[in-house]
Amino acid sequence: MKSEQWIEQELEGLRRESLERRLTVYGRAGGKIEIGGRTFLNFSSNDYLGLSHHPEVIRASRRYLEGHGCGATASRLVTGTLPPHEELESRLAHLKGYGTALVFGSGFLANAGLIASLAGRNDHVFADKLAHASIIDGAALSRANLKRFRHNDPEHLESLLRQCPASGRRLIVTESVFSMDGDIAPLAEIAALAVGYDAMTMIDEAHATGVFGPGGSGLIRHHGLEDRVNVSMGTLSKALGGYGGFVACSASLRNLLVNRARSFIYTTGLPPSVVGSAIGALGVIEKSQNPGAELLDRAAVFRKKLQEEGLDVSNSQSQIIPVVIGDNAKTLAAAERLKSRGILAVAIRPPTVPEGTSRLRLSLTLDHGAEELEWAAREIVEACR
């Protein structure tokens, strides 16, 4: 159609900049996958604890499917709240150390609905410069005055808070573990600023839940900040190996979200099988005590090997280790070389990351053994050279 001619021009522009993205179908998910009968180490999966194929998680999912059906069939405020939803929310609240929790359809929906419920046209949102796209979109939906503070820079945040008008609510938003750099936010300092400047605080713990903190409870609880951080947001789709998002918070804030969060109100509740898999994953983590500690130990050894060979791993302090290359085409070439050697490490390019910082984003999982990681480190160094 003539009215769509501009679309191909847009796509051609992306191709020239080595920024075009295409979908690839894989046979399964997780830290190890098979393609054409060949096993690949997958460093682009967020299945940090290897739970997406864990037998107990699968059994739990099947049990809730058979007991409650294929779908919730309605929004949560109509007839879509089922016993599994209440059970999961109770388990999540206990894990996070908050009074209550509320499950959303995805992490993106949780952030979008939460921020737009906490801030409005006359309010102020302060977000880390490298915060996830869902946080920025949530701020845009809120129509609040958005201010971006320099990445992990409490001093810059304080200067913005100091300049903020006295009228309107204030909301500070950051991630605890950043998804593209693998570094950790100075949560205690940010929480202290929030108290000092009468601001609410929301922390996205998507990549910390299940890995950091006592029993995988995250970094808010690790630092004992539950009474200073208003909202702990998380997902069911990273370390828990399933799908969905959630927030842990006070009972009054949960009630507000039930009444105001459009991304919760106007969408069907999560299917029972999906909720069941999350409950099963929480059970495995509880039995394992602290599986994230082993993952972080492996990541520290792996990161050191890359650093010793001169690779730029930014300020990674977690299971997420970026190898920053910079140039888009060179990053794609490195990813292709690694794929030929049996390693999947997807090239991450703008706008997901800032211009000039294209990278291989390496996510370690418990599916990756020590010998496999040693071999992979050698291959990654060679590919980047």
C-alpha positions in Angstrom: 0.0 0.0 0.0 1.2 3.5 -0.9 0.5 4.7 2.6 3.1 2.2 4.0 6.0 3.1 1.7 7.7 5.0 4.5 8.0 1.7 6.5 10.5 0.2 4.1 12.5 3.4 4.2 12.6 3.2 8.0 13.8 -0.4 7.9 16.5 0.4 5.3 17.8 3.1 7.6 18.0 0.5 10.5 19.9 -1.9 8.2 22.5 0.8 7.2 23.2 1.4 10.9 23.4 -2.3 11.8 20.3 -1.8 14.0 17.7 -4.0 12.4 16.3 -6.7 14.6 14.7 -10.0 13.6 13.0 -12.7 15.4 14.7 -16.1 15.8 12.9 -19.2 16.8 14.6 -21.5 19.2 13.6 -25.0 20.2 13.6 -24.3 24.0 14.7 -21.7 26.5 17.3 -21.7 29.2 21.0 -21.7 29.7 21.6 -24.6 27.3 19.6 -25.0 24.1 19.7 -27.2 21.0 19.7 -25.9 17.5 19.8 -28.4 14.6 20.9 -31.2 17.0 23.8 -29.1 18.4 23.9 -27.9 22.0 24.7 -24.2 22.5 25.6 -22.4 25.7 23.0 -19.6 25.9 24.3 -16.5 27.5 21.2 -14.4 26.5 18.7 -16.1 28.9 17.4 -14.6 32.1 16.7 -18.1 33.5 19.4 -17.4 36.1 18.6 -20.3 38.4 17.7 -22.8 35.7 14.1 -23.1 36.9 12.2 -22.9 33.6 12.7 -26.6 33.1 12.9 -27.7 36.7 10.8 -30.8 37.3 9.2 -29.5 40.5 8.3 -26.2 38.8 6.7 -28.1 35.8 4.8 -30.3 38.2 3.4 -27.3 40.1 2.4 -25.7 36.8 0.6 -28.8 35.7 -1.2 -29.2 39.0 -2.6 -25.7 38.9 -3.6 -26.1 35.3 -5.5 -29.2 36.0 -7.1 -27.8 39.2 -8.0 -24.3 38.0 -8.2 -24.5 34.2 -6.3 -22.9 31.3 -7.1 -19.2 32.0 -8.4 -16.7 34.5 -10.9 -15.7 31.7 -11.5 -12.2 33.1 -9.8 -9.2 34.6 -8.9 -9.5 38.3 -11.6 -7.1 39.3 -14.4 -9.0 37.5 -14.1 -12.8 38.0 -10.4 -13.3 37.2 -9.0 -13.5 40.8 -8.5 -17.2 41.6 -7.1 -18.9 44.7 -3.7 -19.3 43.0 -3.4 -15.5 42.6 -3.9 -14.9 46.3 -1.5 -17.7 47.2 1.2 -16.3 45.0 0.8 -12.8 46.3 1.0 -14.0 49.9 4.2 -15.9 49.1 5.8 -12.9 47.3 4.9 -10.5 50.2 6.6 -12.9 52.7 9.7 -13.3 50.5 10.0 -9.5 50.1 9.2 -8.6 53.7 6.3 -6.4 52.9 2.7 -6.5 54.1 1.1 -7.4 50.7 1.9 -7.9 47.0 0.0 -7.6 43.8 0.7 -9.6 40.6 0.5 -8.0 37.1 0.5 -9.5 33.6 4.2 -8.7 33.1 7.1 -6.6 34.5 6.4 -3.9 31.9 2.8 -3.7 32.9 3.7 -3.5 36.6 6.1 -0.6 36.1 3.7 1.2 33.7 0.7 0.9 36.0 2.6 1.5 39.2 4.3 4.8 38.2 1.2 6.2 36.5 -0.7 5.5 39.8 1.8 7.1 42.1 2.4 10.3 40.1 0.3 12.6 38.0 0.5 15.8 35.9 1.6 18.0 38.8 4.0 15.6 40.4 7.7 14.8 39.9 9.5 11.5 38.9 13.3 11.1 39.3 14.6 8.2 37.4 18.1 6.8 36.9 19.5 7.7 33.4 19.8 3.9 32.6 16.5 2.8 34.0 14.5 0.3 32.0 12.3 1.4 29.1 9.2 0.4 31.1 10.1 2.8 33.8 10.5 5.7 31.4 7.2 4.8 29.6 5.4 4.6 33.0 6.7 8.1 33.8 5.5 9.3 30.4 2.0 7.8 31.0 1.8 9.5 34.3 2.4 12.9 32.6 4.6 13.9 35.6 7.6 16.1 35.3 10.4 13.5 34.6 14.0 14.2 35.7 16.8 11.8 34.8 19.7 11.7 37.3 23.2 10.5 36.3 23.6 6.7 36.5 24.0 5.6 40.2 24.9 9.2 41.2 23.2 10.1 44.5 24.8 13.6 44.5 23.2 14.5 41.1 19.9 13.1 42.4 20.1 15.3 45.5 20.8 18.4 43.3 17.6 17.6 41.3 15.6 17.1 44.5 16.9 20.3 45.9 15.7 22.2 42.8 12.3 20.6 42.7 9.3 22.8 43.4 7.6 22.3 46.8 4.3 21.4 45.2 3.4 18.0 44.0 4.4 14.5 45.0 7.9 13.2 44.4 8.8 9.6 43.3 12.4 8.3 43.0 12.7 5.2 40.7 15.8 3.0 40.0 16.7 -0.6 39.5 18.7 -2.5 42.1 20.6 -4.6 39.5 20.8 -2.9 36.1 19.8 -5.2 33.2 22.4 -4.1 30.7 25.4 -3.2 32.8 25.0 -5.7 35.7 26.0 -3.1 38.2 24.2 -2.3 41.5 22.5 0.9 42.6 23.5 2.6 45.9 20.1 1.8 47.4 20.9 3.0 51.0 22.0 6.4 49.8 19.0 6.8 47.5 16.6 5.7 50.3 18.1 8.2 52.7 17.6 11.0 50.2 14.0 10.0 49.7 13.4 10.3 53.5 15.2 13.6 53.6 13.3 15.1 50.7 9.9 13.6 51.5 9.8 11.4 48.4 8.4 8.0 47.7 10.9 5.3 46.5 10.3 2.5 44.0 13.0 -0.1 43.3 12.9 -2.4 40.3 14.3 -5.7 41.5 13.7 -7.7 38.4 17.3 -9.0 38.1 17.9 -9.2 41.8 15.0 -11.3 42.9 16.0 -14.9 43.4 19.7 -14.1 43.2 20.6 -11.5 45.9 19.5 -11.2 49.5 18.5 -13.8 52.1 16.6 -16.6 50.4 16.7 -14.7 47.1 14.6 -11.8 48.5 16.5 -9.1 46.7 18.8 -6.2 47.6 16.1 -4.1 49.4 15.9 -6.8 52.1 19.6 -7.4 52.0 20.2 -3.8 53.1 17.2 -3.8 55.5 15.4 -1.0 53.6 11.8 -2.3 53.6 10.7 0.5 55.9 12.3 3.1 53.6 11.4 1.9 50.2 7.7 2.2 49.4 7.6 -0.4 46.5 9.7 -3.4 45.6 8.9 -4.3 42.1 9.9 -7.7 40.6 9.2 -10.2 37.8 8.3 -13.9 37.6 10.2 -14.1 34.3 13.9 -13.9 35.3 15.2 -16.1 38.1 11.8 -17.7 38.7 11.8 -18.9 35.1 8.1 -18.1 34.2 6.1 -15.0 33.3 4.5 -12.1 35.0 5.4 -9.1 37.2 4.5 -8.0 40.7 4.9 -5.3 43.3 5.4 -5.8 47.1 4.1 -2.9 49.2 1.8 -1.7 52.0 -1.9 -2.7 52.1 -3.0 0.9 51.4 -0.8 1.1 48.3 -2.0 -2.2 47.0 -5.6 -1.0 47.4 -4.7 2.1 45.4 -3.2 0.1 42.6 -6.3 -2.2 42.4 -8.3 1.0 41.9 -6.0 3.1 39.8 -3.4 0.9 37.8 -4.9 0.7 34.3 -2.5 -2.0 33.3 -3.9 -4.2 36.2 -7.6 -3.2 35.9 -8.0 -3.6 32.1 -6.3 -6.9 31.4 -7.1 -10.6 32.1 -5.5 -12.2 35.2 -2.5 -14.5 34.7 -3.4 -18.1 33.8 -3.4 -20.6 36.7 -0.6 -22.6 35.2 1.7 -19.6 35.0 0.9 -18.7 38.6 1.5 -22.3 39.6 4.9 -22.3 38.0 5.9 -19.2 40.0 4.7 -20.8 43.2 6.7 -24.0 42.3 9.8 -21.9 41.6 9.5 -20.1 45.0 9.3 -23.6 46.6 12.5 -24.7 44.9 14.3 -21.6 46.0 13.1 -22.0 49.6 14.4 -25.6 49.7 17.7 -24.6 48.1 18.2 -21.9 50.8 20.3 -19.5 48.7 21.0 -20.7 45.1 21.9 -17.2 44.0 25.1 -17.3 46.1 26.6 -20.1 43.9 25.6 -18.2 40.8 27.3 -15.0 41.9 30.5 -16.9 42.8 30.6 -18.4 39.3 30.0 -15.0 37.8 32.9 -13.4 39.8 35.4 -16.0 38.5 34.1 -15.6 35.0 34.2 -11.8 35.1 37.8 -11.8 36.4 38.9 -14.0 33.5 37.5 -11.5 31.0 38.9 -8.5 32.8 42.4 -10.1 32.9 42.3 -10.4 29.1 41.5 -6.7 28.8 37.8 -6.9 28.0 35.6 -4.0 29.1 33.0 -5.5 31.4 31.8 -2.1 32.7 31.1 -2.1 36.4 29.4 -5.5 36.6 28.8 -6.8 40.1 26.2 -9.5 39.3 25.3 -12.4 37.1 25.0 -10.0 34.2 28.3 -9.2 32.6 28.5 -6.9 29.6 31.4 -7.0 27.1 31.3 -3.5 25.7 32.6 -3.3 22.1 31.1 0.0 21.0 30.7 -0.4 17.2 27.4 -1.9 16.1 28.8 -4.0 13.2 31.7 -5.3 15.2 29.4 -6.3 18.0 27.2 -8.3 15.5 30.4 -9.9 14.0 31.6 -11.0 17.5 28.1 -12.5 18.2 28.2 -14.4 14.9 31.6 -15.8 15.5 30.6 -17.0 19.0 27.5 -18.6 17.5 29.7 -20.6 15.1 31.5 -21.9 18.1 28.4 -22.9 20.0 27.8 -19.9 22.2 24.7 -17.6 22.0 25.5 -14.1 23.1 23.1 -11.7 21.4 24.4 -8.3 20.4 22.7 -5.5 22.3 22.6 -2.2 20.4 21.0 1.3 20.6 18.4 2.3 21.6 18.5 -0.5 24.2 21.9 0.9 25.3 23.4 4.3 24.7 25.1 5.2 21.4 28.6 3.9 21.1 28.2 1.2 23.8 27.0 -1.8 21.8 27.8 -4.9 23.6 27.5 -8.6 24.2 25.3 -8.9 27.3 26.3 -12.1 29.0 23.8 -13.6 31.5 25.2 -16.5 33.5 22.9 -19.2 34.8 23.2 -22.3 37.0 23.0 -24.3 33.8 26.5 -23.2 33.0 29.1 -25.4 34.7 32.6 -24.3 35.8 34.4 -26.0 32.9 31.9 -24.7 30.4 32.4 -21.2 31.7 36.2 -21.5 31.5 35.9 -22.6 27.8 33.4 -19.9 27.0 35.6 -17.2 28.5 38.4 -18.2 26.1 36.1 -18.2 23.1 34.6 -14.7 24.1 38.1 -13.2 24.4 39.1 -14.6 21.0 35.9 -13.4 19.3 36.3 -9.9 20.7 39.9 -9.6 19.6 
